Amino acid sequence: MWDLDDFTPEDELVQAQQDDDILARQRVERERKEREAREAAHVVTFADAYDAADEIVRERQEAVWRQQGEVHFTRLRNGSWGVRGPAEDVYEGNEVTVVRRDGGSVAVTVGRIVWTDGVVTLANKR
């Protein structure tokens, strides 16, 4: 059995240090697991998700336009109507045939280029 007279303050100190070591190891292990869980979850911000979705939509639209090779009307940021189509067809001063939503077509002269990525071009119409 335990004899309380044999238990000295030095033994208490050693026991307290061992307890502190165990608690410290447990804390370090818990923090490591939490860090690994955060890294595994790979938090995606709203802006990242929006950009990824926007990129997917743009790629699909470009694929359709490349396949069809058609030029369409599009609403520009300034509120006016412009044209959107393959970069090889839509360049300043070129006359293009624009396919309307109802299936009809109209000849339009391309004005100033607003935006291009080398595949699709947005431009004002004259």
Secondary structure, DSSP 8 states (H G I E B T S, - for coil): ---GGG--HHHHHHHHHHHHHHHHHHHHHHHHHHHHHHHHH----HHHHHHHHHHHHHHHHHHHHHHH--EEEEE-TTS-EEEEEETTT--TT-EEEEE-TTS-EEEEEEEEEEEE-SSEEEEEE-
